Amino acid sequence: FRRVLFRSHYRLSIALRPDFAQPHNNLSILHKRKGNLEEARAHCERAVALDPGFAEAQNNLGNILCEEERFEEAKTCYERALIAKPDFAEAYNHLGVALRDLGRLDEAVTCHERALTLNPDYAEAHNNLGIVLRDAGRFCEAEVSLLRALELKPGYAEAYVNLGNNERSQGRLEQAIRSEERRVGKECRSRW
């Protein structure tokens, strides 16, 4: 019900002031949550067309493009977000994800590290840094980063999966099994 109410408010705002980027960005977020990426992208593209320096909209458009596996275009959006807002930790983190997907691991590590310089308690950036370090064969550093993500966010199932993948990559199968069991246990407890 609240999303419908929000959506109607955003549409009214657009009707009253068509050149206002914020409601387009907000509608984009709502459509993305519903899984309607095409509509989400259209609203986000409108928001950045109205205000190219709207860092959050550039970041959101990058996220949509990443979901569509359009990584080079996503990278450009994140870079634009960072030009507009150089201390935007989330954009650095997301840029790191896009760079990883483009196979540019060293640059991805740099982006995740920059995100963590800006926000040391950013669990998702620690997790993503761990993934990139694992992909680069830097398993010990990956483990440190993944364990930090779990320290910051104890129920973080994705970090348990990535910790298990890191252990499996090193042939540490018993530890990988325990990481997976911890993840499954956390998921089961969170449902009760």
C-alpha atoms as one frame of an Amber mdcrd trajectory, in Angstrom:
protein
   0.000   0.000   0.000   2.795   2.437   0.924   4.564   1.860  -2.406   1.353
   2.672  -4.266   0.984   5.828  -2.194   4.620   6.799  -2.798   4.280   6.075
  -6.500   1.204   8.333  -6.766   3.013  11.129  -4.901   6.015  10.850  -7.207
   3.789  10.918 -10.292   1.959  13.976  -8.972   5.310  15.656  -8.341   6.353
  14.935 -11.943   3.031  16.288 -13.242   3.482  19.488 -11.252   7.146  19.917
 -12.123   8.268  17.762 -15.072  11.856  19.045 -14.880  12.396  17.711 -11.320
  14.785  14.711 -11.340  14.211  13.406  -7.795  10.758  11.820  -8.317  12.026
  10.034 -11.445  14.865   8.563  -9.400  12.444   7.548  -6.643  10.081   5.889
  -9.135  13.084   4.082 -10.587  13.903   2.622  -7.165  10.315   1.424  -6.698
  10.201  -0.192 -10.155  13.565  -1.883  -9.577  12.304  -3.367  -6.304   9.326
  -4.772  -8.188  11.689  -6.316 -10.752  10.604  -4.024 -13.583  14.061  -3.075
 -14.826  12.899  -1.548 -18.102  10.621   0.943 -16.338  13.256   1.540 -13.646
  15.887   2.289 -16.284  13.544   4.665 -18.156  12.896   6.735 -15.017  16.558
   6.743 -14.028  17.619   7.794 -17.519  15.097  10.630 -17.312  16.481  11.683
 -13.911  20.076  11.859 -15.170  18.969  13.613 -18.364  17.319  16.284 -16.206
  20.259  16.495 -13.796  23.512  14.876 -15.003  25.165  15.763 -11.691  22.592
  13.822  -9.638  25.054  11.318  -8.177  22.465   9.011  -6.594  20.559   8.705
  -9.880  23.784   7.976 -11.788  24.609   5.298  -9.208  21.109   3.803  -9.430
  21.274   3.759 -13.234  24.617   1.978 -12.979  23.048  -0.648 -10.706  20.249
  -1.265 -13.202  22.722  -1.535 -16.070  24.802  -4.023 -14.051  21.711  -6.176
 -13.536  21.252  -6.063 -17.302  24.934  -7.091 -17.665  25.783  -3.814 -19.409
  28.930  -3.372 -17.347  30.788  -0.827 -19.463  27.763   1.503 -19.450  27.343
   0.930 -15.705  30.998   1.841 -15.183  30.415   5.146 -16.948  27.434   5.924
 -14.697  29.431   5.200 -11.544  32.278   7.394 -12.794  29.789  10.220 -13.415
  28.388   9.745  -9.905  31.905  10.047  -8.490  32.630  13.205 -10.468  29.505
  14.734  -8.947  30.140  13.351  -5.446  33.769  12.268  -4.914  33.115  10.900
  -1.402  30.314   8.529  -2.508  31.406   5.202  -0.985  28.511   3.243  -2.523
  29.449   4.401  -6.029  33.066   3.300  -5.479  31.823  -0.083  -4.272  29.500
  -0.501  -7.247  32.203   0.669  -9.664  34.415  -2.046  -8.193  31.724  -4.651
  -8.904  31.393  -3.480 -12.530  35.169  -3.512 -12.993  35.336  -7.060 -11.597
  32.681  -8.123 -14.078  34.797  -6.530 -16.819  37.817  -8.561 -15.621  39.707
  -5.501 -14.375  40.575  -6.886 -10.950  43.334  -4.473  -9.901  41.092  -1.481
 -10.588  38.218  -3.201  -8.765  40.402  -3.723  -5.675  41.335  -0.030  -5.731
  37.674   1.005  -5.899  36.615  -1.236  -3.019  39.546  -0.020  -0.942  38.531
   3.580  -1.666  34.963   2.806  -0.579  36.351   1.383   2.666  38.564   4.413
   3.216  35.415   6.525   3.032  33.327   4.108   5.124  35.393   1.520   7.051
  32.257  -0.204   8.394  30.725  -0.846   4.964  30.096  -4.610   5.120  29.086
  -4.927   1.460  32.344  -3.309   0.330  34.343  -5.713   2.529  32.407  -8.604
   0.978  32.967  -7.354  -2.572  36.640  -6.709  -1.894  36.887 -10.296  -0.631
  35.367 -11.599  -3.874  37.811  -9.643  -6.038  40.802 -10.639  -3.923  39.743
 -14.296  -4.207  39.403 -13.924  -7.984  42.926 -12.445  -8.024  44.241 -15.448
  -6.068  44.891 -13.370  -2.949  43.101 -15.818  -0.659  44.461 -14.731   2.724
  43.548 -11.097   2.099  40.145 -12.202   0.809  39.507 -14.138   4.002  40.367
 -11.121   6.163  37.965  -8.942   4.193  35.150 -11.501   4.257  35.556 -12.090
   7.988  35.385  -8.324   8.525  32.131  -8.218   6.545  30.738 -10.919   8.835
  31.971  -9.124  11.932  30.126  -5.993  10.816  27.007  -7.849   9.668  26.792
 -11.250  11.421  23.787 -12.547   9.451  25.275 -11.676   6.068  24.549 -14.867
   4.096  26.363 -13.733   0.926  29.575 -13.199   2.891  29.324 -16.751   4.278
  28.919 -18.064   0.725  31.929 -16.062  -0.426  33.985 -17.197   2.558  33.112
 -20.791   1.666  34.035 -20.166  -1.983  37.349 -18.672  -0.873  38.080 -21.727
   1.285  37.039 -24.092  -1.503  39.342 -22.243  -3.931  42.224 -23.109  -1.604
  41.197 -26.766  -1.309  40.028 -26.253   2.292  36.854 -28.269   1.822  36.081
 -28.908   5.497  36.171 -25.177   6.246  34.058 -24.506   3.143  31.445 -26.978
   4.390  31.389 -25.302   7.819  30.957 -21.853   6.218  28.052 -23.134   4.162
  26.481 -24.776   7.220  26.781 -21.482   9.135  25.100 -19.649   6.256  22.247
 -22.148   6.080  21.857 -22.027   9.859  21.674 -18.233   9.816  19.066 -18.305
   7.043  16.953 -20.861   8.904  17.115 -18.921  12.182  16.216 -15.660  10.444
  13.033 -17.233   9.049  11.793 -18.262  12.498
